[in-house]
Amino acid sequence: MPNVLSKDGTRIVFDRIGDGPPLILVVGAFNERPTGAGLAEFLAPHFSVFNYDRRGRGESGDTLPYAVDREIEDIAALIAEARGAAAVFGYSSGAALALQAAAAGLAITKLTLYDPPYVVDNGQPPRTVDHAAHLAELVATGQRGDAVEYFQTKIVGIAEEVVVQMRQAPFRPALDAMAHTLVYEMIILGDGSLPSEMAGAVRTPTLVVAGGTSPFMRFAAEALADALPNGQARILEGETHDIVPSALGPVLEEFLTQ
């Protein structure tokens, strides 16, 4: 598989599809390369799309201890592979990681973010529980399934009866295998509050997109776009948190080719 070595020596595996300006896809929790594959296919006629496994999942390696800076270095290695500059798309918690990469000064030409899961002032307070520590303890004691269900219920907000039904789903073993990376997602998100100060330092032209079915995501997208010096928001009415290439792809294509 095509791969790059990050600064700490971790092997990061990626698929590259298309022939055009480079675009790196950064996916979120419970996601591997297949999550971005459909969007990569949609955008391939116009871009050279790098769809990679973040560290700790899929075919990529992992090196402990974890730090957000190491994941930013992974994106930097992909940008170097793309000849020194690239557009970046981030999805969900991957959007928060992509934003931090832009704030770190990586050579990101344009930034597109879908459903960054920040908590804004809509009556829902930032998190006060150290979810990362609790998830780390569950994983360290071999309770990977419990970590998955804790994330699903306490953080994502999926109803417990639905989570119970998903225990027998064919994709459940893959979720358990990625349980340790849920710790990484919570370290990236911190207390979940909007990082207004960090966003204010990002000069990269940025499009923040949200699925219109979730007021939570709509508020977050609009607030983040307002905090960015060169940001704009776009709401996709009727869309959920899922990536639907036929809905999201044309919006990204329009922004990235302007």
Backbone bond lengths (Angstrom), bond angles and torsions (degrees), N, CA, C in turn:
res aa  C-N    CA-C-N  psi(-1)  N-CA   C-N-CA  omega(-1)  CA-C   N-CA-C  phi
1 M - - - 1.457 - - 1.531 109.97 -
2 P 1.346 117.30 142.76 1.466 118.85 172.63 1.528 109.91 -57.52
3 N 1.322 117.00 139.74 1.460 119.71 -178.96 1.516 109.63 -155.92
4 V 1.334 114.54 161.15 1.451 122.23 172.36 1.520 107.99 -127.08
5 L 1.310 115.89 158.68 1.457 120.71 173.94 1.521 108.47 -102.02
6 S 1.329 115.73 123.95 1.447 120.42 176.21 1.530 109.93 -71.97
7 K 1.305 116.35 172.74 1.473 121.33 -175.37 1.516 112.37 -57.63
8 D 1.348 117.56 -33.83 1.464 120.54 -179.08 1.527 112.73 -89.52
9 G 1.344 116.79 7.97 1.458 120.99 177.70 1.511 114.82 91.36
10 T 1.320 118.45 -0.02 1.457 121.27 179.80 1.528 110.43 -72.43
11 R 1.327 116.00 133.60 1.460 122.27 -179.64 1.525 109.61 -82.79
12 I 1.318 116.82 122.95 1.457 122.86 -179.45 1.527 108.18 -113.34
13 V 1.326 116.12 116.93 1.458 122.68 -175.05 1.525 109.86 -94.01
14 F 1.320 116.44 140.30 1.460 120.12 -179.37 1.522 110.91 -144.21
15 D 1.321 115.46 157.59 1.454 123.32 165.63 1.519 107.15 -103.37
16 R 1.315 115.73 143.49 1.461 120.46 175.85 1.518 108.02 -124.35
17 I 1.328 115.88 126.50 1.455 120.35 -177.02 1.520 109.07 -137.49
18 G 1.330 116.55 140.29 1.454 120.75 178.05 1.513 112.23 95.84
19 D 1.324 114.70 171.36 1.457 121.20 -177.98 1.524 108.09 -142.16
20 G 1.304 116.34 102.44 1.455 121.55 -177.83 1.507 109.50 176.27
21 P 1.317 118.68 -162.31 1.461 120.79 177.24 1.528 110.76 -58.24
22 P 1.328 118.45 140.60 1.466 120.27 -175.52 1.524 113.18 -73.03
23 L 1.330 114.17 141.97 1.467 123.11 177.83 1.518 107.99 -139.20
24 I 1.326 116.64 124.94 1.466 122.52 -179.02 1.524 109.53 -104.44
25 L 1.341 116.89 129.93 1.465 122.14 178.83 1.520 109.39 -98.83
26 V 1.327 116.55 127.11 1.463 123.07 179.75 1.534 107.56 -117.44
27 V 1.329 117.22 106.74 1.458 120.68 -174.54 1.533 110.77 -91.10
28 G 1.336 116.03 179.88 1.460 120.76 -170.99 1.511 114.42 -112.13
29 A 1.322 115.23 -151.77 1.463 122.24 -176.12 1.523 111.16 -63.43
30 F 1.334 115.66 142.06 1.467 123.53 179.83 1.527 112.75 63.63
31 N 1.326 118.05 14.43 1.463 120.69 -174.56 1.525 111.33 -109.06
32 E 1.323 115.03 142.15 1.454 123.36 169.51 1.526 107.84 -126.43
33 R 1.322 117.83 -169.29 1.459 120.65 -176.53 1.526 114.37 -54.50
34 P 1.327 119.98 -37.34 1.472 118.34 -179.97 1.534 114.06 -57.65
35 T 1.341 117.49 -26.51 1.467 119.80 179.18 1.522 110.97 -61.73
36 G 1.310 116.93 -39.33 1.464 120.47 -178.01 1.516 114.18 -92.92
37 A 1.337 117.96 -2.84 1.463 120.61 -171.61 1.528 112.50 -62.65
38 G 1.331 117.32 -43.99 1.458 120.08 -178.70 1.518 112.25 -63.64
39 L 1.330 116.45 -42.32 1.460 120.63 178.42 1.528 110.03 -66.52
40 A 1.331 116.64 -38.99 1.463 120.18 177.67 1.523 110.75 -60.92
41 E 1.311 117.32 -43.42 1.468 121.56 178.44 1.527 110.55 -61.34
42 F 1.329 116.13 -42.07 1.467 120.06 -178.89 1.523 110.93 -63.27
43 L 1.323 116.89 -40.31 1.457 121.40 -173.83 1.526 113.63 -88.56
44 A 1.330 116.80 -10.83 1.459 120.63 -174.71 1.531 114.52 -58.86
45 P 1.335 120.76 -31.15 1.470 118.40 178.06 1.526 113.77 -62.88
46 H 1.327 117.14 -18.36 1.464 119.96 -174.99 1.529 113.53 -119.02
47 F 1.346 117.11 -15.45 1.463 120.48 -174.23 1.520 110.63 -138.04
48 S 1.311 115.55 158.07 1.453 121.95 166.74 1.528 106.34 -93.62
49 V 1.326 116.64 102.69 1.461 121.42 -169.12 1.523 110.40 -95.66
50 F 1.325 115.69 125.08 1.463 122.84 174.47 1.530 107.55 -99.06
51 N 1.322 116.13 111.31 1.461 122.78 -178.91 1.523 106.64 -112.91
52 Y 1.331 117.77 107.49 1.465 119.94 -168.87 1.521 112.90 -119.28
53 D 1.322 114.88 158.52 1.466 122.05 170.45 1.519 107.99 -85.54
54 R 1.320 116.53 118.48 1.456 118.47 174.50 1.526 110.05 -62.49
55 R 1.314 116.41 157.40 1.461 120.48 -176.53 1.530 111.23 -57.60
56 G 1.323 114.38 141.32 1.457 119.95 178.60 1.509 114.63 89.54
57 R 1.323 117.48 1.79 1.465 119.80 -179.08 1.521 110.32 -144.09
58 G 1.334 114.78 163.17 1.455 119.57 179.56 1.516 111.45 57.45
59 E 1.326 116.05 -133.87 1.460 121.33 -177.73 1.528 113.14 -97.84
60 S 1.324 116.94 1.01 1.465 119.49 177.07 1.521 110.48 -78.96
61 G 1.314 114.98 158.62 1.454 120.53 178.32 1.517 111.84 -84.85
62 D 1.322 114.67 -171.25 1.459 121.27 178.80 1.521 107.24 -154.97
63 T 1.304 116.31 145.69 1.460 121.30 178.11 1.520 108.07 -137.42
64 L 1.321 115.93 125.09 1.462 120.56 179.74 1.525 110.15 -96.54
65 P 1.338 118.40 154.50 1.464 126.19 0.98 1.525 111.66 -78.02
66 Y 1.321 115.20 154.22 1.453 120.28 -179.85 1.530 110.74 -73.46
67 A 1.328 115.05 145.37 1.468 121.35 170.80 1.520 107.63 -151.65
68 V 1.308 116.42 144.78 1.461 120.54 179.16 1.526 110.18 -58.89
69 D 1.322 116.86 -36.40 1.458 120.11 179.40 1.525 112.22 -57.28
70 R 1.349 117.36 -32.64 1.466 119.46 179.20 1.532 109.94 -67.19
71 E 1.327 116.88 -37.76 1.475 119.03 178.12 1.527 110.96 -69.34
72 I 1.316 116.89 -34.16 1.466 119.56 175.37 1.527 109.42 -65.61
73 E 1.324 116.96 -37.25 1.469 120.44 176.43 1.528 111.20 -65.39
74 D 1.339 117.20 -32.13 1.470 120.14 175.66 1.525 110.28 -62.22
75 I 1.338 116.66 -45.02 1.465 120.53 178.09 1.526 110.03 -64.27
76 A 1.327 116.23 -39.09 1.466 119.72 177.80 1.524 111.12 -60.94
77 A 1.332 117.70 -38.77 1.466 121.02 178.56 1.521 111.01 -65.28
78 L 1.321 116.56 -38.39 1.468 120.09 176.92 1.525 111.03 -67.73
79 I 1.335 116.68 -39.21 1.461 119.83 176.91 1.530 110.41 -62.65
80 A 1.316 116.76 -39.91 1.469 119.92 176.79 1.526 110.35 -62.17
81 E 1.323 116.81 -40.35 1.463 121.07 177.06 1.524 110.98 -62.95
82 A 1.336 115.70 -30.42 1.471 121.70 178.80 1.534 111.42 -86.51
83 R 1.311 116.42 21.97 1.470 124.01 175.67 1.522 113.40 69.63
84 G 1.330 115.55 31.18 1.451 118.82 164.46 1.501 118.96 102.91
85 A 1.340 118.62 -10.04 1.464 121.36 177.59 1.518 108.31 -159.26
86 A 1.330 116.80 148.54 1.460 120.61 -178.82 1.518 109.93 -162.35
87 A 1.322 115.54 153.98 1.461 120.86 166.32 1.524 107.87 -77.84
88 V 1.323 116.92 154.62 1.464 121.57 -178.86 1.524 109.44 -132.77
89 F 1.332 115.50 135.98 1.460 122.64 173.10 1.518 108.15 -115.25
90 G 1.338 117.11 130.58 1.450 121.62 177.66 1.511 111.27 -121.66
91 Y 1.324 116.60 139.03 1.469 123.09 -176.53 1.521 110.30 -120.24
92 S 1.340 116.41 125.46 1.462 123.39 175.95 1.533 109.49 58.60
93 S 1.328 118.70 -127.05 1.473 118.52 178.55 1.517 111.08 -64.27
94 G 1.339 117.38 -23.13 1.456 120.69 172.93 1.519 111.61 -65.91
95 A 1.345 116.58 -26.65 1.466 119.98 175.02 1.520 110.23 -67.44
96 A 1.340 116.80 -38.76 1.467 120.16 177.07 1.524 110.39 -64.90
97 L 1.331 117.08 -39.69 1.461 120.73 177.58 1.533 110.60 -65.04
98 A 1.338 116.80 -43.50 1.463 120.51 179.74 1.529 110.87 -62.48
99 L 1.332 116.88 -38.87 1.457 120.55 177.72 1.528 110.72 -62.95
100 Q 1.324 116.69 -42.26 1.462 120.02 178.86 1.528 110.95 -66.01
101 A 1.325 117.11 -33.99 1.461 120.25 176.79 1.523 110.47 -64.92
102 A 1.332 116.91 -41.24 1.464 120.32 177.38 1.525 110.37 -65.02
103 A 1.326 117.10 -40.91 1.463 120.88 179.50 1.523 111.45 -65.72
104 A 1.338 116.91 -26.80 1.466 121.05 179.32 1.525 112.37 -77.42
105 G 1.325 116.29 -5.24 1.458 119.71 175.44 1.509 115.64 92.60
106 L 1.351 118.35 15.27 1.454 119.78 176.97 1.528 110.16 -63.62
107 A 1.323 115.57 156.80 1.468 121.69 -176.24 1.531 109.70 -79.07
108 I 1.320 114.90 71.96 1.460 121.94 -179.94 1.523 108.03 -101.63
109 T 1.315 116.20 117.62 1.464 121.18 -174.86 1.521 111.88 -73.99
110 K 1.341 116.16 -44.14 1.454 122.26 174.58 1.521 108.09 -144.95
111 L 1.332 115.16 150.78 1.458 121.16 -176.06 1.523 109.00 -123.74
112 T 1.331 116.90 129.77 1.458 121.20 175.34 1.524 108.36 -125.98
113 L 1.326 116.41 133.25 1.457 121.98 -174.02 1.526 109.37 -128.85
114 Y 1.337 116.28 132.24 1.462 120.10 178.04 1.526 109.99 -116.66
115 D 1.313 115.32 122.19 1.473 123.46 176.86 1.528 113.94 52.54
116 P 1.333 118.34 54.29 1.471 118.49 172.44 1.531 108.85 -63.32
117 P 1.339 119.23 124.72 1.470 121.25 -168.76 1.525 114.17 -87.25
118 Y 1.322 116.98 52.03 1.455 120.25 178.79 1.528 110.97 -84.10
119 V 1.320 115.25 150.36 1.457 121.88 175.26 1.526 108.35 -93.49
120 V 1.336 115.98 121.71 1.456 120.32 177.86 1.522 109.28 -112.74
121 D 1.312 116.40 176.96 1.462 121.36 -172.95 1.530 111.04 -75.55
122 N 1.334 114.23 75.72 1.463 119.58 177.23 1.529 110.50 -125.80
123 G 1.324 114.57 27.21 1.455 119.49 179.50 1.510 113.95 94.83
124 Q 1.330 117.74 -6.57 1.453 121.86 179.61 1.521 108.96 -105.47
125 P 1.326 118.80 115.20 1.471 120.54 -175.66 1.522 111.65 -73.93
126 P 1.340 117.20 157.17 1.465 120.03 173.07 1.526 110.81 -60.16
127 R 1.321 115.71 162.14 1.459 120.43 -178.63 1.527 110.49 -69.25
128 T 1.321 115.58 139.84 1.462 120.28 174.81 1.527 111.56 -112.55
129 V 1.338 117.33 -13.01 1.463 122.02 178.92 1.526 108.97 -85.49
130 D 1.322 117.43 139.55 1.466 121.66 176.93 1.528 107.97 -82.82
131 H 1.335 115.33 81.48 1.466 120.06 -177.55 1.522 111.57 -64.20
132 A 1.323 117.14 -35.89 1.470 119.83 -179.54 1.523 110.80 -59.67
133 A 1.324 117.22 -44.24 1.466 121.21 -178.93 1.525 110.98 -65.19
134 H 1.331 116.13 -41.44 1.467 119.19 -179.13 1.523 110.69 -67.10
135 L 1.316 116.80 -43.32 1.464 120.04 178.09 1.525 110.78 -62.81
136 A 1.327 116.97 -40.73 1.460 120.73 179.64 1.522 111.03 -61.69
137 E 1.323 116.72 -39.50 1.467 120.40 178.88 1.523 110.91 -65.47
138 L 1.334 117.08 -42.36 1.464 120.57 179.16 1.527 110.54 -62.04
139 V 1.322 116.47 -44.60 1.467 119.80 -179.52 1.522 110.51 -66.03
140 A 1.322 117.15 -43.05 1.465 121.39 -177.63 1.520 112.31 -63.10
141 T 1.334 116.80 -28.28 1.468 121.02 -179.50 1.529 112.01 -97.62
142 G 1.322 116.57 15.64 1.461 120.83 174.75 1.514 115.79 79.49
143 Q 1.330 117.13 11.41 1.472 120.72 -177.73 1.534 110.32 -97.97
144 R 1.325 114.83 59.63 1.461 119.58 -174.90 1.533 111.07 -65.89
145 G 1.329 116.96 -40.30 1.456 120.19 178.37 1.516 111.92 -62.76
146 D 1.323 116.25 -38.90 1.466 119.80 177.47 1.520 110.74 -66.16
147 A 1.337 116.70 -36.35 1.472 120.05 177.49 1.523 110.58 -63.46
148 V 1.332 116.51 -42.21 1.469 120.68 177.73 1.516 110.19 -59.46
149 E 1.316 116.84 -46.71 1.466 120.05 -176.05 1.526 111.62 -72.96
150 Y 1.308 117.41 -31.68 1.468 120.24 174.29 1.524 109.57 -62.27
151 F 1.319 116.30 -45.74 1.465 120.49 179.31 1.527 110.59 -62.25
152 Q 1.313 115.79 -43.64 1.466 119.80 -177.64 1.526 112.21 -64.68
153 T 1.327 117.13 -41.86 1.460 120.09 -175.03 1.523 113.24 -87.33
154 K 1.327 116.83 -49.14 1.461 120.90 -172.31 1.525 113.62 -81.69
155 I 1.314 116.79 -26.79 1.466 119.51 -174.71 1.527 111.10 -108.29
156 V 1.330 117.06 -49.90 1.468 120.05 179.54 1.521 111.17 -78.11
157 G 1.334 116.57 -33.83 1.460 120.02 178.83 1.519 114.80 91.45
158 I 1.328 117.07 22.74 1.465 120.49 176.89 1.524 108.53 -73.39
159 A 1.319 116.28 138.06 1.464 121.01 -179.55 1.525 110.35 -61.22
160 E 1.347 115.48 141.12 1.458 120.13 -174.79 1.516 112.69 -59.66
161 E 1.334 117.26 -36.98 1.463 119.14 -179.53 1.525 111.69 -66.33
162 V 1.328 116.76 -31.07 1.468 120.47 176.64 1.525 110.18 -70.83
163 V 1.331 115.99 -41.53 1.460 120.85 178.33 1.522 110.38 -60.80
164 V 1.319 117.51 -41.16 1.470 121.72 178.09 1.523 110.31 -60.86
165 Q 1.320 116.68 -42.16 1.470 120.60 179.19 1.530 111.31 -63.49
166 M 1.329 116.99 -33.40 1.465 120.84 -177.10 1.519 113.08 -75.77
167 R 1.337 117.71 -7.66 1.465 119.49 -179.58 1.526 112.00 -60.34
168 Q 1.338 117.21 -30.04 1.457 121.32 -177.91 1.522 112.48 -97.88
169 A 1.320 117.23 5.65 1.468 120.42 -178.73 1.528 110.01 -68.14
170 P 1.331 117.81 146.18 1.467 120.40 -177.93 1.528 113.55 -63.01
171 F 1.343 117.33 -22.06 1.463 119.95 -179.25 1.528 112.59 -88.65
172 R 1.330 117.99 -4.19 1.463 119.85 -175.45 1.530 113.42 -60.45
173 P 1.349 120.65 -42.00 1.471 118.54 178.48 1.527 113.20 -58.39
174 A 1.330 116.85 -33.80 1.463 119.67 178.16 1.524 111.13 -66.46
175 L 1.332 117.31 -35.75 1.463 120.56 177.31 1.523 110.34 -66.20
176 D 1.326 116.53 -43.99 1.463 119.85 178.48 1.533 111.00 -60.26
177 A 1.330 116.59 -38.36 1.463 120.56 -179.33 1.522 111.98 -64.42
178 M 1.335 116.77 -26.91 1.465 120.83 -179.18 1.521 112.93 -97.88
179 A 1.313 118.22 8.05 1.462 121.08 -172.93 1.527 112.77 -56.13
180 H 1.325 117.15 -36.86 1.476 119.51 -178.77 1.523 111.96 -64.20
181 T 1.335 117.64 -27.43 1.464 119.78 -179.45 1.521 112.45 -75.78
182 L 1.333 117.50 -13.12 1.472 119.33 174.73 1.529 110.03 -64.84
183 V 1.314 116.50 -31.53 1.466 120.53 174.15 1.526 109.35 -60.33
184 Y 1.330 115.98 -42.90 1.461 120.41 -179.59 1.527 110.93 -61.06
185 E 1.347 115.43 -43.32 1.471 118.80 -178.64 1.529 111.05 -61.00
186 M 1.324 116.94 -40.98 1.457 120.04 -177.75 1.526 111.73 -72.44
187 I 1.331 117.42 -30.21 1.464 119.44 174.12 1.524 109.50 -66.72
188 I 1.321 116.84 -41.26 1.466 121.03 178.10 1.525 110.91 -60.95
189 L 1.324 117.77 -44.20 1.465 122.30 -174.58 1.524 113.21 -82.18
190 G 1.316 117.96 -21.78 1.469 119.68 -179.31 1.520 111.34 59.23
191 D 1.330 117.00 -130.30 1.462 119.40 -179.75 1.528 111.94 -83.77
192 G 1.322 116.40 2.44 1.461 120.64 176.04 1.509 114.98 84.53
193 S 1.320 118.06 -2.73 1.466 119.88 -177.31 1.525 110.97 -74.51
194 L 1.314 115.75 156.57 1.458 121.34 -179.47 1.531 109.90 -64.68
195 P 1.332 118.46 123.88 1.468 120.91 -178.30 1.532 110.85 -82.90
196 S 1.322 116.14 69.16 1.465 120.97 -172.00 1.524 112.41 -60.48
197 E 1.329 117.48 -42.13 1.459 120.23 -178.53 1.520 111.08 -64.37
198 M 1.337 116.36 -45.04 1.458 119.82 178.61 1.523 110.53 -63.69
199 A 1.330 116.98 -44.03 1.458 120.53 179.77 1.522 111.38 -60.56
200 G 1.324 116.12 -35.64 1.452 120.03 -179.23 1.517 113.95 -65.01
201 A 1.339 116.27 -16.93 1.465 120.43 179.73 1.523 112.48 -94.32
202 V 1.329 117.27 -4.14 1.464 121.37 -177.44 1.525 109.28 -90.59
203 R 1.307 116.81 111.35 1.475 121.59 -179.44 1.517 112.81 -91.94
204 T 1.304 117.40 -9.03 1.456 121.55 -178.85 1.524 110.73 -61.01
205 P 1.325 119.32 133.25 1.469 120.35 173.60 1.529 110.06 -56.80
206 T 1.325 116.04 125.57 1.463 120.39 -170.84 1.524 111.19 -133.30
207 L 1.329 114.81 133.40 1.458 122.10 172.57 1.520 108.11 -110.85
208 V 1.342 116.52 122.96 1.463 121.60 178.27 1.528 107.35 -108.12
209 V 1.321 116.23 119.30 1.457 122.64 -175.32 1.520 109.37 -113.77
210 A 1.324 116.23 144.35 1.461 120.66 176.66 1.511 110.34 -137.55
211 G 1.318 115.74 146.54 1.459 120.74 170.70 1.515 109.28 -72.78
212 G 1.325 116.53 132.55 1.455 120.60 -171.58 1.513 115.97 -74.91
213 T 1.341 118.08 -9.84 1.458 119.20 -178.15 1.524 112.96 -77.05
214 S 1.338 117.26 -13.45 1.466 120.53 -178.47 1.522 110.76 -113.41
215 P 1.342 118.60 109.81 1.467 119.87 175.00 1.523 112.15 -57.07
216 F 1.330 117.12 -35.49 1.463 122.62 179.44 1.524 110.51 -57.58
217 M 1.342 117.18 -48.36 1.459 120.97 -178.74 1.526 111.19 -71.76
218 R 1.316 116.83 -35.67 1.469 120.92 178.12 1.524 110.47 -61.26
219 F 1.347 116.57 -48.57 1.463 120.78 179.60 1.519 110.73 -59.81
220 A 1.339 116.30 -42.84 1.462 120.38 -177.90 1.525 111.24 -64.35
221 A 1.331 116.56 -44.03 1.470 120.20 -178.82 1.516 111.36 -63.30
222 E 1.320 116.50 -44.93 1.463 120.12 -178.12 1.523 111.39 -67.17
223 A 1.338 116.63 -40.07 1.468 120.19 179.83 1.528 110.98 -67.46
224 L 1.339 116.54 -41.15 1.464 119.15 179.40 1.526 110.84 -65.82
225 A 1.321 117.21 -43.05 1.469 120.39 178.44 1.519 110.83 -59.42
226 D 1.321 116.64 -38.68 1.473 120.51 178.46 1.520 111.58 -66.40
227 A 1.330 116.97 -32.47 1.470 120.90 -178.03 1.521 112.63 -78.30
228 L 1.326 116.98 -19.93 1.461 121.33 -178.32 1.525 110.37 -84.73
229 P 1.327 119.01 133.15 1.465 120.86 179.27 1.524 113.39 -61.01
230 N 1.330 116.23 -28.54 1.461 120.52 -176.83 1.528 109.32 -131.56
231 G 1.351 114.84 48.13 1.452 120.11 -175.00 1.511 113.23 -113.31
232 Q 1.308 115.67 154.84 1.456 122.24 173.34 1.514 108.86 -144.17
233 A 1.320 116.74 152.70 1.465 121.81 -178.32 1.523 109.91 -112.34
234 R 1.312 115.08 149.86 1.462 122.03 175.50 1.526 107.74 -140.78
235 I 1.323 116.72 125.68 1.461 121.57 179.29 1.522 108.68 -104.28
236 L 1.329 116.28 126.77 1.460 121.61 177.69 1.523 108.34 -96.39
237 E 1.308 115.84 94.95 1.460 120.81 -176.56 1.527 110.42 -59.83
238 G 1.328 114.99 135.72 1.456 120.93 178.37 1.512 114.90 85.83
239 E 1.338 117.14 -8.31 1.461 120.01 -179.22 1.527 111.25 -90.93
240 T 1.313 115.75 148.97 1.458 122.73 178.94 1.534 109.32 -99.38
241 H 1.325 115.62 -163.66 1.465 121.12 179.03 1.528 112.02 -74.92
242 D 1.314 117.35 -13.84 1.464 120.57 -178.76 1.527 110.93 -72.86
243 I 1.322 115.58 147.65 1.459 120.80 173.23 1.524 108.97 -79.11
244 V 1.321 116.14 116.47 1.466 122.36 176.08 1.530 106.33 -113.41
245 P 1.326 118.14 102.78 1.467 120.06 -173.53 1.524 114.34 -53.93
246 S 1.332 117.58 -37.96 1.462 119.45 -177.70 1.521 112.38 -69.03
247 A 1.334 117.98 -22.12 1.465 121.79 178.07 1.520 111.52 -94.03
248 L 1.322 116.39 -43.81 1.463 120.99 -175.23 1.525 111.83 -84.41
249 G 1.317 116.67 -37.20 1.455 120.94 -174.73 1.520 114.83 -54.71
250 P 1.358 119.27 -49.85 1.464 118.83 -179.07 1.529 113.48 -62.30
251 V 1.333 116.92 -32.33 1.466 120.89 178.64 1.525 110.25 -67.04
252 L 1.329 116.16 -44.76 1.469 120.03 178.04 1.523 110.82 -64.54
253 E 1.318 115.68 -44.78 1.466 120.16 -178.83 1.530 110.59 -58.48
254 E 1.327 116.43 -45.05 1.464 120.08 -179.25 1.516 111.38 -61.14
255 F 1.329 116.19 -46.00 1.462 119.82 -177.81 1.521 111.79 -67.45
256 L 1.315 116.07 -43.62 1.464 120.27 -173.49 1.527 113.16 -74.47
257 T 1.307 117.17 -19.17 1.472 120.04 -179.60 1.531 112.68 -102.69
258 Q 1.316 117.00 3.59 1.474 120.05 178.27 1.531 110.79 -67.07
